[in-house]
Amino acid sequence: MHVLYIGDVFGAPGLRATHRFLRDRRDDFDVVVANGENAAGGFGITRKHAEQLWGWGVDVITLGNHTFDQADAVDVLESSARIVRPANYPPGTPGLGHTTVTARNGERLTVGQVMGRVFLDQLDDPFVAADAIVEACPPERALLVDVHAEATSEKKVLGYHLRGRASAVIGTHTHVQTADEEIVDGTAYLTDVGMTGVQHSSIGMQFAEVHARFTTKRPHRFRPAVGPATLCAVHLDLNGRRARAIERVQWRDDGASDDG
Ligand SMILES: [Fe+2]
């Protein structure tokens, strides 16, 4: 099963790059998963963005620490099984922590997400939540776990924790693609898949306001970067619970920009 996992789609440039890439390449993959928690200018996702991503051929959207930034997130999460938020939110949180879809080749893929706790909100234990996702998934079925975390060490150790038990453990959130892909005991691992957005930016935001916040220590409203975006993704070849191959993808969208 050929799986494309698209990294954090950031704002209008990231959405545009995702649209253009999938318009030409969607048929190369059996299933497409995308992290959409930065679709709304960096802060969460709206119903409109979710429906755009689904319409372009994304099968499952993952979220993260920005899950509830937009007012309609609860409604989107409660009305669709094609979007997941971190499984280690407290019991009773709206939405799913994992979901299962049928790929174009007829095989099933479970997609789950956990969020790290180092330098992020103190959710429930991501290791326990990851174990619960594994236990909920039949042993022969392909399983992708998105590890949404800030600290490389925490992501690496979650990958170690899930080795041999997930088909793939793929990191998101830090927005810069790492080059440490490997397959250990049949589990494909990458610390961060990278951002789908404007790479010449402060992880998606224009430099000026972020620079001002760092240098003046006063609040400045961040603005999403504009210009050509790069789609960062990872292509996984999965055979049930075991990964055959993992390959990083970077595709620069040099098409015309309609940003202001
Ligand atoms: Fe994030």
Residues whose N, C-alpha, C, O or C-beta is under 5 A from the ligand:
A	BS01	LIG	G64 N65 H173
